[in-house]
Amino acid sequence: MFGDRHLTRLEEIMPAACADFETDLVEFSGEGEHVHLLVNFPPEVALSKLVNSLKGMSSRRMRHEFPDLVRHYYRANKLWSASDFAGSPGGAPLTVLRQYIEQQQRPG
Protein backbone atom coordinates (compact mmCIF):
# COMPACT_ATOMS: atom_id res chain seq x y z
CA MET A 1 0.00 0.00 0.00
CA PHE A 2 2.82 2.45 0.81
CA GLY A 3 5.27 3.54 -1.82
CA ASP A 4 8.39 5.59 -1.28
CA ARG A 5 6.48 8.89 -1.65
CA HIS A 6 4.06 7.85 1.11
CA LEU A 7 6.86 6.78 3.43
CA THR A 8 8.81 9.96 2.73
CA ARG A 9 5.79 12.02 3.75
CA LEU A 10 5.17 9.90 6.85
CA GLU A 11 8.80 10.45 7.80
CA GLU A 12 8.10 14.20 7.73
CA ILE A 13 4.80 13.95 9.64
CA MET A 14 5.86 11.70 12.52
CA PRO A 15 8.42 14.05 14.16
CA ALA A 16 5.74 16.74 14.53
CA ALA A 17 3.44 14.30 16.32
CA CYS A 18 6.33 13.22 18.55
CA ALA A 19 7.11 16.85 19.38
CA ASP A 20 3.56 17.32 20.69
CA PHE A 21 4.48 14.77 23.39
CA GLU A 22 8.00 16.14 23.91
CA THR A 23 9.45 12.91 22.55
CA ASP A 24 12.10 12.34 19.89
CA LEU A 25 11.77 10.31 16.73
CA VAL A 26 15.20 8.71 16.54
CA GLU A 27 14.71 6.55 13.44
CA PHE A 28 11.98 5.90 10.87
CA SER A 29 11.54 3.44 8.05
CA GLY A 30 8.74 1.47 6.54
CA GLU A 31 7.65 -1.24 4.22
CA GLY A 32 4.67 -1.59 1.93
CA GLU A 33 2.21 -2.28 4.72
CA HIS A 34 3.71 -0.95 7.96
CA VAL A 35 6.24 1.45 9.48
CA HIS A 36 8.98 1.15 12.09
CA LEU A 37 9.65 3.98 14.51
CA LEU A 38 12.32 4.27 17.16
CA VAL A 39 11.04 6.85 19.64
CA ASN A 40 12.78 8.11 22.75
CA PHE A 41 10.18 9.14 25.31
CA PRO A 42 10.16 9.84 29.05
CA PRO A 43 8.35 7.51 31.46
CA GLU A 44 5.59 10.05 32.16
CA VAL A 45 4.38 9.78 28.54
CA ALA A 46 1.71 7.11 28.14
CA LEU A 47 2.79 4.94 25.24
CA SER A 48 -0.80 4.20 24.20
CA LYS A 49 -1.59 7.92 23.94
CA LEU A 50 1.58 8.58 21.95
CA VAL A 51 0.83 5.74 19.51
CA ASN A 52 -2.81 6.83 19.13
CA SER A 53 -1.68 10.37 18.38
CA LEU A 54 0.91 9.21 15.84
CA LYS A 55 -1.63 7.02 14.09
CA GLY A 56 -4.45 9.56 14.19
CA MET A 57 -2.45 12.56 13.03
CA SER A 58 -0.67 10.66 10.28
CA SER A 59 -3.90 9.03 9.11
CA ARG A 60 -5.71 12.35 8.75
CA ARG A 61 -2.85 13.97 6.87
CA MET A 62 -2.13 11.02 4.60
CA ARG A 63 -5.79 10.52 3.65
CA HIS A 64 -6.03 14.21 2.82
CA GLU A 65 -2.74 14.42 0.89
CA PHE A 66 -2.90 11.03 -0.87
CA PRO A 67 -6.44 10.29 -2.04
CA ASP A 68 -5.02 7.28 -3.90
CA LEU A 69 -4.73 5.50 -0.54
CA VAL A 70 -8.53 5.34 -0.30
CA ARG A 71 -8.59 1.92 -1.96
CA HIS A 72 -6.83 0.53 1.13
CA TYR A 73 -9.02 2.03 3.83
CA TYR A 74 -12.37 2.80 2.20
CA ARG A 75 -14.39 0.35 4.33
CA ALA A 76 -13.05 1.37 7.73
CA ASN A 77 -12.27 5.02 6.87
CA LYS A 78 -8.93 4.75 8.63
CA LEU A 79 -5.41 4.26 7.41
CA TRP A 80 -4.01 2.13 10.24
CA SER A 81 -5.26 -1.08 11.74
CA ALA A 82 -6.43 -1.07 15.35
CA SER A 83 -3.38 -3.13 16.37
CA ASP A 84 0.16 -1.98 16.99
CA PHE A 85 3.34 -3.33 18.50
CA ALA A 86 5.66 -1.58 20.92
CA GLY A 87 8.76 -3.16 22.33
CA SER A 88 11.48 -2.21 24.73
CA PRO A 89 15.06 -2.66 23.55
CA GLY A 90 15.93 -4.64 26.66
CA GLY A 91 19.40 -3.13 26.89
CA ALA A 92 20.27 -3.38 23.18
CA PRO A 93 22.38 -0.45 22.00
CA LEU A 94 20.53 2.22 20.03
CA THR A 95 22.94 1.66 17.15
CA VAL A 96 21.64 -1.90 16.76
CA LEU A 97 18.01 -0.74 16.78
CA ARG A 98 18.70 2.03 14.29
CA GLN A 99 20.50 -0.41 12.00
CA TYR A 100 17.56 -2.83 12.13
CA ILE A 101 15.11 -0.09 11.16
CA GLU A 102 17.36 1.28 8.41
CA GLN A 103 17.63 -2.18 6.84
CA GLN A 104 13.90 -2.63 6.27
CA GLN A 105 12.86 -3.29 2.68
CA ARG A 106 11.52 0.12 1.77
CA PRO A 107 9.53 0.02 -1.48
CA GLY A 108 10.79 2.06 -4.41
C-alpha positions as CSV (number, residue, x, y, z in Angstrom):
1,M,0.0,0.0,0.0
2,F,2.8,2.5,0.8
3,G,5.3,3.5,-1.8
4,D,8.4,5.6,-1.3
5,R,6.5,8.9,-1.6
6,H,4.1,7.8,1.1
7,L,6.9,6.8,3.4
8,T,8.8,10.0,2.7
9,R,5.8,12.0,3.7
10,L,5.2,9.9,6.8
11,E,8.8,10.5,7.8
12,E,8.1,14.2,7.7
13,I,4.8,14.0,9.6
14,M,5.9,11.7,12.5
15,P,8.4,14.1,14.2
16,A,5.7,16.7,14.5
17,A,3.4,14.3,16.3
18,C,6.3,13.2,18.6
19,A,7.1,16.8,19.4
20,D,3.6,17.3,20.7
21,F,4.5,14.8,23.4
22,E,8.0,16.1,23.9
23,T,9.5,12.9,22.6
24,D,12.1,12.3,19.9
25,L,11.8,10.3,16.7
26,V,15.2,8.7,16.5
27,E,14.7,6.5,13.4
28,F,12.0,5.9,10.9
29,S,11.5,3.4,8.0
30,G,8.7,1.5,6.5
31,E,7.7,-1.2,4.2
32,G,4.7,-1.6,1.9
33,E,2.2,-2.3,4.7
34,H,3.7,-1.0,8.0
35,V,6.2,1.4,9.5
36,H,9.0,1.2,12.1
37,L,9.7,4.0,14.5
38,L,12.3,4.3,17.2
39,V,11.0,6.8,19.6
40,N,12.8,8.1,22.7
41,F,10.2,9.1,25.3
42,P,10.2,9.8,29.1
43,P,8.3,7.5,31.5
44,E,5.6,10.1,32.2
45,V,4.4,9.8,28.5
46,A,1.7,7.1,28.1
47,L,2.8,4.9,25.2
48,S,-0.8,4.2,24.2
49,K,-1.6,7.9,23.9
50,L,1.6,8.6,21.9
51,V,0.8,5.7,19.5
52,N,-2.8,6.8,19.1
53,S,-1.7,10.4,18.4
54,L,0.9,9.2,15.8
55,K,-1.6,7.0,14.1
56,G,-4.5,9.6,14.2
57,M,-2.5,12.6,13.0
58,S,-0.7,10.7,10.3
59,S,-3.9,9.0,9.1
60,R,-5.7,12.3,8.7
61,R,-2.8,14.0,6.9
62,M,-2.1,11.0,4.6
63,R,-5.8,10.5,3.6
64,H,-6.0,14.2,2.8
65,E,-2.7,14.4,0.9
66,F,-2.9,11.0,-0.9
67,P,-6.4,10.3,-2.0
68,D,-5.0,7.3,-3.9
69,L,-4.7,5.5,-0.5
70,V,-8.5,5.3,-0.3
71,R,-8.6,1.9,-2.0
72,H,-6.8,0.5,1.1
73,Y,-9.0,2.0,3.8
74,Y,-12.4,2.8,2.2
75,R,-14.4,0.4,4.3
76,A,-13.0,1.4,7.7
77,N,-12.3,5.0,6.9
78,K,-8.9,4.8,8.6
79,L,-5.4,4.3,7.4
80,W,-4.0,2.1,10.2
81,S,-5.3,-1.1,11.7
82,A,-6.4,-1.1,15.3
83,S,-3.4,-3.1,16.4
84,D,0.2,-2.0,17.0
85,F,3.3,-3.3,18.5
86,A,5.7,-1.6,20.9
87,G,8.8,-3.2,22.3
88,S,11.5,-2.2,24.7
89,P,15.1,-2.7,23.6
90,G,15.9,-4.6,26.7
91,G,19.4,-3.1,26.9
92,A,20.3,-3.4,23.2
93,P,22.4,-0.4,22.0
94,L,20.5,2.2,20.0
95,T,22.9,1.7,17.2
96,V,21.6,-1.9,16.8
97,L,18.0,-0.7,16.8
98,R,18.7,2.0,14.3
99,Q,20.5,-0.4,12.0
100,Y,17.6,-2.8,12.1
101,I,15.1,-0.1,11.2
102,E,17.4,1.3,8.4
103,Q,17.6,-2.2,6.8
104,Q,13.9,-2.6,6.3
105,Q,12.9,-3.3,2.7
106,R,11.5,0.1,1.8
107,P,9.5,0.0,-1.5
108,G,10.8,2.1,-4.4
